[in-house]
Amino acid sequence: MTDRPQGLRRGLTQYGDPEFALYLRRSFARSTGLSDAMLERPIVGIVTSPSELNNCHRTMGELVEAVRRGVLAAGGLPLAFPTISLGEPFLHPTSLYLRNLMAIDVEEMLRAQPLDAAVLVGGCDKTVPAQLMGAASTELPVVQLVVGPMATGRHRGERLGACTDCRRFWARYRAGELDEAEIRAVEGRLAVTAGTCPVMGTASTMACLAEALGVALPGSAAIPAVHADRLRIAEATGALATRLVGSGRSLRTIVSQESLENAMRVLLALSGSTNAVVHLAAIAGRLGLRFDLRELDALSETTPVLVDLKPTGQGYMEDFFAAGGMPAVLRELAPFLHLDVPTIDGRTLAQVLTEPLGEPVDRAVIRPFSDPVSPVGGLVALFGSLAPEGAILKRAAATPALFEHEGRAVVFASLEDLARRIDDPDLEVEPHDVLVLQNAGPASPARMPEAGHLPIPKKLARAGVKDMVRISDARMSGTAFGTVVLHVAPDAASGGPLALVRSGDRIRLSVRERRLDLLVEEDELGRRREAWRPPETPVRGWARLWQQEILQAPEGCDLAFLRGPLRTR
């Protein structure tokens, strides 16, 4: 427990007179109509991120009211406040570019205001990572609450969900299999409720990892956004946050190297989003923990895929919730997890897992360890002359026939170059070629968008080509699929080997050997390196700070000055 001041007495505004500061603060607080009794309670902040440009968070008002109930019932004073909202499809150039800015917003508001604990309410892809990154840089007790996944829609008797199915239908449209009228009909049926994407994309993956890290209530990750249980878990989260007041139980005391390893196991078992690799690395960096791509790869060889959901399987998040959700997955993984790690409610993970599941586990969705979807994890790390610091491939979403592949590079120097030439009928490209996108990494003006899932050139798509090896320093949506090598580090804009690739070069991919190599003589690469020039540094604002401080993907694409000192334990 701590003897620090609580409630309105905490973190007084500096006027040179603490008694005056408290007097003035109480005066303004009383203007809101709160009673003296309420103003004596500990304050639980409710960090919100709603926006009319963020459909994922449309239910946030109801969630905040449910959190309020829990806080009030437990004896706290709930006070909600907004931060930046990151609506994935509404941001330019990419939501990742603003994730770190939101993390700064969250951190500074948690520090600046008189809060004794807080509930972080978010959901859309970069929101939960930003909230956890910000909170990890403080000593405040916090609990994560996600908004939950949306329900599926229907089209001609088939269930649809954003955005795996949107990519599938768009590929069919590009291949000439669907006309304009049908693709527009599909457009209106992909996202039919509030909530995050209803597949195991980035938002759902991060919700599950928050639960695996022990910073969200057990069973909270998969509850649908429009389900009554979502409001009940919000109320319970508010009550828990109030009980944490004075406990000293912050993310730094909860999340350890062992917790991080548990989360990596869960990511692999879920066949979760490649984006989660970047976000886990960033959260780890804030906490002074190690995140090593080689360790992730080693864990992948002993961690089976247990969850059969899109984009790599058949089901949706509403099926995952009904099947038993994260508690069922954690029980299957228990022999490989560190069970003595603490969780936010004071119990160890082992104690949490003694709670009985409410219903039998649906083994069509959450497979037993003895009969997995795949005997190995969904992600692998690659290294080699093209990716000295590493790259990521989601093998669960890739074509096995392309795992061992050598092909001719077809290079696009930028996103603009890609958009201009990918569907040019005169583009020199064959099915066995390797599509390469440069200058879409964290240090580029593009700021590492989800552009790594390069479209199959239209002339090949219409000839029936479904997949090709694609390589970039960009990211890929967690809802996407294909043989796509991502996060190549160092990125092209930093002068990494990816910047030196030219059309016609030979590239070799070997998943078996975990290699990604550019088969070009060193003297030729030296000549190209001498001719390379970095992008111009922006003159002002967030773009300039980003350019000066951004780290590479293996370090989470955080800003260098925001990382914490490495922990010895």
MORA-V852388 format. One record per residue. N is the residue number from 1. RES is the residue in one small letter. PHI is phi in radians with two decimals (none if undefined). PSI is psi as a letter, one per 20 degrees, with the letter a starting at -180 (* if undefined). D_LAST is the distance of its C-alpha to the last C-alpha in whole Angstrom. Layout:
# MORA-V852388
n: (N N)
res: (RES RES)
phi: (PHI PHI)
psi: (PSI PSI)
d_last: (D_LAST D_LAST)
This chain:
# MORA-V852388
n: (1 2 3 4 5 6 7 8 9 10 11 12 13 14 15 16 17 18 19 20 21 22 23 24 25 26 27 28 29 30 31 32 33 34 35 36 37 38 39 40 41 42 43 44 45 46 47 48 49 50 51 52 53 54 55 56 57 58 59 60 61 62 63 64 65 66 67 68 69 70 71 72 73 74 75 76 77 78 79 80 81 82 83 84 85 86 87 88 89 90 91 92 93 94 95 96 97 98 99 100 101 102 103 104 105 106 107 108 109 110 111 112 113 114 115 116 117 118 119 120 121 122 123 124 125 126 127 128 129 130 131 132 133 134 135 136 137 138 139 140 141 142 143 144 145 146 147 148 149 150 151 152 153 154 155 156 157 158 159 160 161 162 163 164 165 166 167 168 169 170 171 172 173 174 175 176 177 178 179 180 181 182 183 184 185 186 187 188 189 190 191 192 193 194 195 196 197 198 199 200 201 202 203 204 205 206 207 208 209 210 211 212 213 214 215 216 217 218 219 220 221 222 223 224 225 226 227 228 229 230 231 232 233 234 235 236 237 238 239 240 241 242 243 244 245 246 247 248 249 250 251 252 253 254 255 256 257 258 259 260 261 262 263 264 265 266 267 268 269 270 271 272 273 274 275 276 277 278 279 280 281 282 283 284 285 286 287 288 289 290 291 292 293 294 295 296 297 298 299 300 301 302 303 304 305 306 307 308 309 310 311 312 313 314 315 316 317 318 319 320 321 322 323 324 325 326 327 328 329 330 331 332 333 334 335 336 337 338 339 340 341 342 343 344 345 346 347 348 349 350 351 352 353 354 355 356 357 358 359 360 361 362 363 364 365 366 367 368 369 370 371 372 373 374 375 376 377 378 379 380 381 382 383 384 385 386 387 388 389 390 391 392 393 394 395 396 397 398 399 400 401 402 403 404 405 406 407 408 409 410 411 412 413 414 415 416 417 418 419 420 421 422 423 424 425 426 427 428 429 430 431 432 433 434 435 436 437 438 439 440 441 442 443 444 445 446 447 448 449 450 451 452 453 454 455 456 457 458 459 460 461 462 463 464 465 466 467 468 469 470 471 472 473 474 475 476 477 478 479 480 481 482 483 484 485 486 487 488 489 490 491 492 493 494 495 496 497 498 499 500 501 502 503 504 505 506 507 508 509 510 511 512 513 514 515 516 517 518 519 520 521 522 523 524 525 526 527 528 529 530 531 532 533 534 535 536 537 538 539 540 541 542 543 544 545 546 547 548 549 550 551 552 553 554 555 556 557 558 559 560 561 562 563 564 565 566 567 568 569)
res: (m t d r p q g l r r g l t q y g d p e f a l y l r r s f a r s t g l s d a m l e r p i v g i v t s p s e l n n c h r t m g e l v e a v r r g v l a a g g l p l a f p t i s l g e p f l h p t s l y l r n l m a i d v e e m l r a q p l d a a v l v g g c d k t v p a q l m g a a s t e l p v v q l v v g p m a t g r h r g e r l g a c t d c r r f w a r y r a g e l d e a e i r a v e g r l a v t a g t c p v m g t a s t m a c l a e a l g v a l p g s a a i p a v h a d r l r i a e a t g a l a t r l v g s g r s l r t i v s q e s l e n a m r v l l a l s g s t n a v v h l a a i a g r l g l r f d l r e l d a l s e t t p v l v d l k p t g q g y m e d f f a a g g m p a v l r e l a p f l h l d v p t i d g r t l a q v l t e p l g e p v d r a v i r p f s d p v s p v g g l v a l f g s l a p e g a i l k r a a a t p a l f e h e g r a v v f a s l e d l a r r i d d p d l e v e p h d v l v l q n a g p a s p a r m p e a g h l p i p k k l a r a g v k d m v r i s d a r m s g t a f g t v v l h v a p d a a s g g p l a l v r s g d r i r l s v r e r r l d l l v e e d e l g r r r e a w r p p e t p v r g w a r l w q q e i l q a p e g c d l a f l r g p l r t r)
phi: (none -2.08 -1.78 -1.14 -1.01 -2.07 1.07 -1.15 -1.41 -1.50 1.01 -1.17 -1.08 -1.56 -2.00 1.47 -2.58 -1.03 -1.15 -1.12 -1.05 -1.19 -1.01 -1.19 -1.08 -1.11 -1.08 -1.21 -1.14 -1.17 -1.14 -1.47 1.61 -1.29 -1.35 -1.03 -1.11 -1.13 -1.22 -1.53 -1.36 -1.13 -1.73 -1.90 -1.31 -2.03 -1.42 -2.01 -2.51 -1.44 -2.92 -1.27 -1.78 -2.51 -1.06 -0.93 -1.77 -1.14 -1.59 -1.10 -1.01 -1.11 -1.11 -1.07 -1.12 -1.19 -1.06 -0.96 -0.99 -1.12 -1.14 -1.09 -1.11 -1.58 1.72 -1.83 -1.94 -1.46 -2.32 -1.61 -2.61 -1.63 -2.30 -0.90 -2.00 -1.98 -1.56 -0.81 -1.44 -1.92 -2.00 -2.16 -1.43 -2.90 -1.19 -1.05 -1.00 -1.81 -1.02 -1.20 -1.16 -1.13 -1.07 -1.12 -1.00 -1.07 -1.02 -1.22 -1.26 -1.14 -1.32 -1.36 -1.69 -1.35 -1.93 -1.78 -2.90 -2.70 -1.94 -1.69 -1.91 -2.82 -3.08 -1.01 -0.62 -1.58 -1.21 -1.07 -1.01 -1.09 -1.14 -1.21 -1.09 -1.12 -1.16 -1.11 -1.56 -2.12 -1.83 -1.42 -1.17 -2.40 -2.26 -1.53 -2.24 -1.72 -1.34 1.66 -1.38 -1.31 -1.43 -1.44 -1.79 -2.39 -2.52 0.92 1.45 -1.90 -1.20 -2.26 -2.61 -1.24 -2.13 -1.05 -1.21 -1.13 -1.21 -1.10 -1.21 -1.13 -1.09 -1.15 -1.14 -1.12 -1.42 1.47 -1.48 -2.14 -1.62 -1.07 -1.11 -1.27 -1.16 -1.25 -1.14 -1.08 -0.93 -1.46 -2.10 -1.42 -2.17 -2.02 -2.45 -1.18 2.08 -1.51 -0.94 -1.50 -2.12 -1.44 -1.47 -1.12 -1.07 -1.16 -1.06 -1.19 -1.07 -1.16 -1.24 -1.07 -1.18 -1.13 -1.27 1.51 -1.89 -2.32 -1.10 -1.00 1.45 -1.54 -1.16 -1.78 -1.06 -1.01 -1.03 -1.76 -1.54 -1.04 -1.08 -1.11 -1.26 -1.16 -1.24 -1.14 -1.09 -1.14 -1.15 -1.08 -1.13 -1.11 -1.00 -1.16 -1.17 -1.39 -0.99 1.37 -1.39 1.24 -1.61 -1.71 -1.03 -1.13 -1.53 -1.63 -1.60 -2.10 -1.04 -1.22 -1.07 -1.11 -1.11 -1.01 -1.12 -1.11 -1.04 -1.11 -0.95 -1.21 -1.21 -1.36 0.94 -1.37 -1.16 -1.10 -1.03 -1.11 -1.10 -1.11 -1.22 -1.08 -1.08 -1.20 -1.09 -1.05 -1.08 -1.11 -1.60 1.28 -1.78 -1.44 -2.27 -2.14 -1.06 -1.21 -1.16 -1.00 -1.14 -1.12 -1.11 -1.11 -1.35 -2.12 -2.07 -1.36 -1.37 -1.94 -1.93 -1.78 -2.20 -1.11 -1.50 -1.74 -2.21 -2.03 -1.55 -2.18 -1.07 -1.12 -1.24 -1.08 -1.06 -1.14 -1.37 2.28 1.03 -1.07 -0.99 -1.22 -1.14 -1.10 -1.15 -1.16 -1.49 -0.84 -1.07 -1.89 -1.79 -1.45 -1.52 -1.59 -1.25 -1.37 -2.13 -1.15 -1.57 1.72 -1.56 -1.41 -1.06 -1.04 -1.17 -1.04 -1.33 -1.40 -1.16 -1.22 -1.30 -1.21 -2.34 -1.04 -1.29 -1.40 -1.32 -1.32 -1.89 -1.99 -1.39 -1.24 -1.00 -1.36 -2.46 -1.34 -1.11 -2.55 -1.28 -2.21 -1.19 -1.34 -2.10 -2.35 -1.81 -2.07 -2.39 2.67 -1.16 -1.59 -2.45 -1.01 -1.75 2.00 -2.67 -2.15 -2.26 -1.54 -1.19 -1.15 -1.80 -1.78 -1.62 -0.95 -1.12 -1.76 -1.12 -2.03 -2.57 -2.23 -2.65 -1.48 -1.33 -2.03 -1.80 -2.02 -1.33 -2.90 -1.11 -1.14 -1.14 -1.06 -1.07 -1.29 -2.00 -1.04 -1.85 -1.15 -1.04 -1.61 -1.05 -1.43 -2.65 -2.19 -1.00 -1.59 -1.24 -1.96 -1.41 -2.19 -1.96 -1.83 1.01 -2.25 -1.57 -1.10 -1.55 -1.52 -1.06 -1.31 1.10 1.01 -1.34 -1.47 -1.96 -1.20 -1.45 -0.99 -1.18 -1.13 -0.86 -0.97 -1.18 -1.38 -1.02 -1.30 -1.60 1.76 -1.29 -1.77 -2.65 -2.54 -1.23 -2.24 -2.28 -2.82 -1.68 -1.52 -1.85 -2.33 -0.98 -1.13 -1.59 -1.66 -2.61 2.20 -1.51 -2.13 -1.61 -2.19 1.02 -0.99 -2.27 -1.15 -1.34 -1.10 -1.20 -1.66 1.50 -1.16 -0.96 -1.02 -1.17 -1.68 -1.25 -2.20 -0.98 1.75 -1.09 -1.71 -2.19 -2.08 -1.94 -2.36 -1.17 -1.03 -1.62 1.02 -2.09 -2.42 -2.24 -1.68 -1.62 -2.29 -1.07 -1.12 -1.15 -1.19 -1.11 -1.08 -1.12 -1.16 -1.13 -1.14 -1.51 -1.27 -2.28 -1.30 -1.19 -1.19 -1.39 -1.00 -1.46 -2.76 1.21 -1.02 -1.05 -1.20 -1.08 -0.98 -1.07 -1.33 -2.06 -1.18 -1.72 -1.38 -0.98 -1.06 -1.81 1.58 0.94 -1.50 -1.51 -0.98 -1.32 -1.68 -1.30 -1.49 -1.13 -1.11 -1.33 -1.40 -2.37)
psi: (q q j q q r c i i p l q q o j j n h g g g g g g g h g h h h i i j q r h g g i i q q p o q o o q l q q i k n h h j h j h g g g g h g g g g g g g h j j r o p o q q q a q p n o g j j q p i q h h h i g h g h h g g g g h h h g h q m q i r q p o o a g q g i g g g g g h g g h h j r j p p q p p p q h q q r r q a q o l j p q q p q j g h h h g h h g h g h i j h q r g g h h h g g h i j g o i r r r r p k r l a g g h g h g h h g g h i j j q q p j i g i p q h j q h h h h h h g g h g g g g h h h i p j h j n r h h i g o r h h g g h g h g g g g g h i l a q h h h g g g g h g g g h h j k q p o p h h g g g g h h i j o q p i p m q q i i c h a r h h g g g h i i b h h h g h h h i g i j q o i j q q r h j i r r h g h g i i p q q h r q p o i h g o q q h i m r g q i r r i q q p q r a h i m h j r r p p n h h j r o h i j h o p p r p p o p p i r h h g g h h i h j p h j p n q r h i r o p p p r l j a h i r h h k m r m j h m p q p p h h h g i j j p h q q p p p r j a r q q i i r r r n o p r k p p q r h i j j r h h i i p q p h q p p p p o h g i l q o q o m p q h h g h g g h h h i q p r q q p q h r a h h g g g h h i p r r g i j j k r p h i i q r q p q h *)
d_last: (22 23 26 26 30 30 33 35 34 31 30 34 36 36 40 40 41 38 41 43 40 40 43 44 41 42 45 44 42 46 47 46 47 44 46 44 43 41 40 38 36 32 32 30 30 31 30 33 34 37 40 43 42 39 41 37 37 41 40 37 40 40 37 36 39 37 34 36 38 35 34 37 38 34 35 34 36 35 35 35 35 35 32 33 34 34 36 36 39 40 38 39 38 35 33 30 31 31 28 26 29 28 25 26 28 26 24 27 29 26 25 29 31 31 29 27 25 26 27 27 30 30 31 32 30 28 28 25 23 24 24 20 19 21 20 16 17 18 18 21 21 22 23 24 28 29 33 34 36 39 42 44 47 50 52 55 54 50 47 45 42 41 40 40 43 44 43 45 48 48 48 51 53 52 53 56 56 56 58 58 59 56 53 54 54 51 50 51 49 46 44 46 44 41 38 35 36 37 36 32 32 29 30 30 27 25 26 25 21 21 22 20 17 18 19 23 25 26 29 29 28 32 34 37 38 41 40 41 38 36 37 36 33 33 34 32 29 31 31 27 26 29 27 24 26 24 21 18 17 16 15 12 11 13 11 8 8 10 12 13 14 16 17 18 20 22 23 24 26 28 29 28 28 27 26 23 22 22 21 18 17 18 16 13 14 15 11 9 8 10 14 16 19 20 17 19 22 21 20 24 25 24 25 28 30 31 32 35 36 37 37 36 38 40 39 38 36 38 39 35 35 38 37 34 31 27 27 30 27 24 26 28 24 23 23 20 18 15 17 15 13 15 18 19 22 20 21 18 19 21 23 24 25 28 30 33 34 37 39 39 36 39 38 40 37 34 34 33 31 34 36 34 35 33 31 29 27 29 27 26 25 28 28 31 33 33 30 28 25 25 27 27 30 31 32 33 35 37 40 39 42 41 37 39 41 43 45 46 44 46 44 44 43 42 42 46 47 46 47 51 51 49 52 55 57 57 54 54 51 51 49 47 46 43 43 40 39 38 37 36 32 30 31 35 37 37 33 32 34 35 37 36 38 41 44 46 49 52 55 52 51 55 56 53 50 47 44 43 40 39 36 35 32 33 31 33 34 32 35 37 37 38 37 35 33 31 28 30 28 28 31 35 35 32 34 33 35 36 38 40 41 45 47 48 45 44 40 39 36 35 33 33 32 30 32 33 36 38 41 43 43 41 44 45 42 42 45 44 40 43 45 42 41 38 39 40 38 39 41 39 37 34 35 35 31 30 32 30 27 26 24 24 24 21 19 20 24 22 23 21 21 20 16 13 12 9 5 4 0)
